[in-house]
Amino acid sequence: MIDTLGYIIMGIGVIFDLFGCVGLIRFPDVYNRLQASTKCVTLGTFSIMLGIFLISGFDATGIKALLCGVFVLISSPVAAHALAKGAYKSGVNLWSGSIVDHYGEDTKQEPQIDKE
């Protein structure tokens, strides 16, 4: 029963990872792509690792999978935030369809919207 639940959770994780990959291809600018990859891939990869833990149990493989999942859950959003902040500060333009620039409003900067 636990094995079946593990495989279901792993399948859901693979679907989330696929949605993240589609978001990387389809979204127009670096900020939207970071959002898609961070949310989908973090949840997807953590689900896969959780499924491996459920299948393996409390042996070496299961504990390693759980630790890797927790590490991804913590580090991926932090890394995406750092990348987005660095891209914004280095002048990477927002997509022309962007409506709001909250970071520019907070720092009292003019929005850098791409004029396509």
N, C-alpha and C positions, 0 to 999 in steps of 0.2 A: 504494500500500500504506500509506504514512504517512497519507494523507488518510482512509482507512478507519479506521485506528487512532485518529486524531483525532476522528472522528465517534462512534466507540464510547465513547471516554473522555468526550466531551461528553454523550452519552446517559446514561452512568452518573452524571455530575455533576448532570444535570437530575433524575434519580430521587432522588438524595440531597437535593437542594433541595426536592423535593416531600415527602419524608419529614420534613424539618425544618419545613415549613409545617403538615403534619398534626400534628406534635408541639406546635406553637404553639397549635393549636386544642384538642387533646385533653388535654393535661397539666393538672393541677389548680392548680398555684401558680407563682409567678414563678420560683422556683429550678429546678423541673423544665422549665419552658418555656425558660429560658436554656440549660440543658444540651442540650435538643433542638436549639435553633436554632444554638448554637455548634458542636456537633460535626457535625451534618448539613450546615449551610449552609457552614461553612468548607471541609469536604471537597468538597462539591458545587461551590461556586464556584471553588475551586482546580482541580478537574478540568475545569470548563468552560474556564477560562483556559489550562490545559495543552493541551487539545484545540485551542483556537484557535492556540496557538503551534505545535503540530505541523502544522496545516493551512497556516498562513501562512509558517512557516520563520523565518529570521533577517532579516526585513524590519522595518519600523517597527511594523506591527501586531502581529507576533509578539513582539517584544521588549517592547512596551507591555503585552501580555496577560500575559506571564511576570512582569513587574515588578508588575503589579496583583495577580496570583495570590500572589506572595510577600508582598506587603503585607497581603493579606487573611489569609493563613496566620499572619502574625505578630500583627496587630492585633486580630483578632476574638476570640481567647481571652483576651487581656489586657483588652479592653473588657468582655467578659462577666463576668470575675472582678471587675472594678471595680464593675459594676452589681449583682452578687450581694452583694458586701461592703457596698455602700451601702444596698441594700434591707434587709439584715440589721441593720445599725446603725441604720437609721431605724425599725425595728420592724415590718417586714412579716412577718406570721405565716407559719409553715410550714403545710403541708397537714396535716389531722388524721390522715391515714394515714402520716405520716412517722414512721419508727422511730428514727433516729439523727440527732443534731445534733452533728457533729464540731466545727464552728466554735464552738458554745456550750461544748463540753467544753474546747476549747483556751483559750478566754478566760474560763472559769469563770463563764459566765452561765447562767441558767435558760433552757431551750428555750422558744421562743415558738410553741407549737403551737395552731393554730386549733381552737376547740371548736365544731364544727358539729353 
